[in-house]
Amino acid sequence: MLKTIAAIVVVLVAGVLAYAATRPDTFRVERTARVQAPPEKIFALISDLHRWESWSPYEKKDPAMRKTYSGAASGTGATFEWDGNGDVGKGRLSITDTSPPSRVAMRLEMLKPFEARNVVEFTIKPDGHATDVTWGMHGPMPYVSKVLSVFIDMDRMVGKDFEAGLASLKAVAEGTPPRAGS
């Protein structure tokens, strides 16, 4: 009986590991929101990392996180470091490139609860009287991340934070109070 159970466990683990090996080598998560505000106003809220306090979903997850700003005041060269609870971890976000008022590119370096190096991009596209804002992140998927992705949907996990952040960004840019739960 124990040999049968052990054999089943070995086959299941081998199956998970084999399936994980077939997962993509990179990941991408993106969410878009339509905002009734000019691109310049939205760009200013994104390219000035100090202003993230007004809309970032991670501020709500840990209002007491320790924050340090360095480099440029805003735009290329601006850097934000944080050390927070288990929900936000520890890391660094640096703006690497901007194209005012349409794009902000960043390097995200997570240090805790796990190490990761990803690219974060915001694209800001006017469309009539509104502006479409896309928050995206992409990066490598090392084997350990592939194994985790068998059990945890990265798109759903990160995507819900992006959706909450974009809803708050929209509320701030439009001058309306955010809805409860955003």
Secondary structure, 3 states (H helix, E strand, C coil): CHHHHHHHHHHHHHHHHHHHHCCCCEEEEEEEEEECCCHHHHHHHHHCHHHHHHCCHHHHHCCCCEEEEECCCCCCCCEEEEECCCCCCEEEEEEEEEECCCEEEEEEEEEECCCEEEEEEEEEEEECCEEEEEEEEEEECCHHHHHHHHHCCHHHHHHHHHHHHHHHHHHHHHCCCCCCCC
